[in-house]
Amino acid sequence: MTEDFYCDEVLSDKIQVRKVLETDNVLAYYHTKPFWPVHVVAIPKKHIPSLITLEESDNELLLELLRVIKKVATMVTEENGACRVITNLGDYQDSKHLHWHIVSGEPLKQLFNERLQ
């Protein structure tokens, strides 16, 4: 597998995901290994390595992606009272495909560690 989980696994249908919202160019789905109680990932269906590699020609796609993120963030906020919208860059970005996390709640790893104490 390359460094692009989204093209290699999700968009190629090698793994099934629970879709939250989908357009012709964007997919939002529940994370396959969530780090938060509510954890949705939004990705463009076109391969774009990261936010900082976007080209001028990607502007319409970026607007569509942001519209999807806004809709999902609104749904998550209405259901949970709050959410975070996060993207990672550089070494923080595990998969080299532009993606955004729409999350709510305390990190599950943190909750797990607190329970152990």
N, C-alpha and C positions, 0 to 999 in steps of 0.2 A: 504494500500500500504506500502511496505517496503521502505528502504532507497535507493532502486535501480530502479530509473525511467526507465533506459534503458532496463533492463531485463523485468520489470513489464509491461511497456507500449509499448516501441518501438519494441523490438525484439519479443514480443509476438503478434505483429500486432494489439494491442488494439487501437492504434492511427495510422493514416496514416501520413507518412512523405514524403517530397520531396527529393528524393535521388539525391546526387551529384555524388557519386562513390560507387560501391559495389564490393567486392571480396567474395570468399568463407568464409573468416574469419573476414572481416572488413566491416563496413558500415559508410559512410559519408553522412550526410543529412543536410538540412537547419534547424536550430534551430526552435522549435515550438513557442518559445517566445523570439525572438532575442533581444539582448542588444546592438548590433551594426548594422549598415545598412546592412553589409554583415556578416552573422554569421552562420558558418558551424560547425557541431559537428562530430567528428570521434571517433568511438567506436569499440572495438573488440566484436565479436559476442559471445565469451566465457566470462563468468563472471570472471572478475579480479577486486578486490576491488579498487586498486589504483596503481600508478606508483611504490610506495615503497613496494608493496606486490608481485611484479612480481617474479616468480620462474625461476630458470635456465631452466626449461622445456618450459617456455614461450618465449624463445629467438626468435624462428622463427616467432611466432605470432607478437612479438614486431617489428621485422624487416618489416613484411608485413604491420603492422599498420603505421610505419614510412614512408614506400613507398607511402601509400595512402595519408597520411598527406602532404608529399612533393608534390605529384601531385595536390592536392587541393590547397595548398599554392601557387604553381606556377600559377594555373589558376586564383586565386584571385588576386595575385600580377600583373599578366599581364592585368587583367581587371580594376584594381583599383590603380595600382602604388605602393601598399604596403600592408602588412598584418602582423598580429601578430599570433603566435601559442602559446596557453596557456593551461596549465593543472593546476588543483588545488589539494591541499593535506590537510589532517587534517580537521579542522573546516571550511576551505574555500571550501571544496568539498561537495556540496549539495547532489549529488547522489553518493553513494558508489559503483561506477562502473567506471573503468578507462575510461576517455574520454578526448579528446583534443578539444579546440575551435580554429578554424581558422577564424579570424575576420579582418574586415577592416572598417575604418571610426571612427568617434568619437562616444562614447557611446550615445545611443538614449536617455537615461535618462538625461544625461548632456545637450544634445541639447534641450530637452523638458524644462528643468529648465531654460536654457538661454532664451528661447522664452517667458517665464513667466515674466522675469525681464524687 
